[in-house]
Amino acid sequence: MSDRYDSLKRRLSGDLAAAAGAYLVPVFTRLYREPRPGDAEAQALVGNLCVGAELQLKAFLASANPALIFKDMPPEARAFLLAPDETPASFNWRPFALDLRDFAYDTVSLEDAVKAFYVFFPEFRQALRPYFKLAVELRKPALHGSLGPVRKDELDRTVYLALSLVQVVASRRKECAAFVPGDQDRRFAAAFEAACARQVKERVTAARQKASTLKVDIAFNAAGPPEGWETLDTRCPICKNWAVLGGTTDIHCEEKAGVEHESLEFRADSFTCDACGLLLEDVGELKLADLPVAYDRSEDLERWRDETR
Ligand SMILES: [Zn+2]
């Protein structure tokens, strides 16, 4: 049954990629050609970007295996999708294929689709995590309520996420991409990154000024509450007070001379200092402010095992 499975997989992935393009292309066309939108229109654009990004994720996941995007499938559909080579030709696959093609079964949430995406693209986790986090926050109010005033950086960051995602998918499997990114898209990404660099410089200058006015020397203040696996205390590079990094902690296994070596690493992707006000919102901004983006936490390995497994 693998030929049936392959054709169903291509169909689902292609349909999802086309739907992603139908949401995303008009948004890019609108933003590249016309002036900045007002709040109500900006909400609609953010909503379309979040939906388009979600469909782009699912187009890629479906191309790996459609079972990755459906939840609560009947066991027969799951067996067919997970073991097509073992499914005999006599199996009546049509009703299940029709239901899958019609998306009769619920699909996974955006959050779960993002987690599955990181399995296939671990190298983009640190760079894209703050952007996906923002999209998860904005998606529900954008589609089912009101975002109120949409900040320019929220719209730009959502555009950057959708564009980055399409570029990442196009680089691995072009037929699953919502569209083929062109010169205009590359110009937008370059302008966004240049604007981020300018803003980081301004924020560092403002933080330096505030640090020089701090009356109490709190450089030896205590670290904050106990660290979780998504935060890490660090000294602020500007005012030297304790500040907080956001990010993820994960185990790394490496074989050296036949011996397996395990280490625990924290990968930072945001930074907040309450004392001088320095705020950095992604790994690129951390690098621009000369903050390390990877930290060894191997001394916490046993606690990590206890708490996460
Ligand atoms: Zn500071």
Residues whose N, C-alpha, C, O or C-beta is under 5 A from the ligand:
A	BS01	ZN	C236 I238 C239 K240 C273 A275 C276 G277
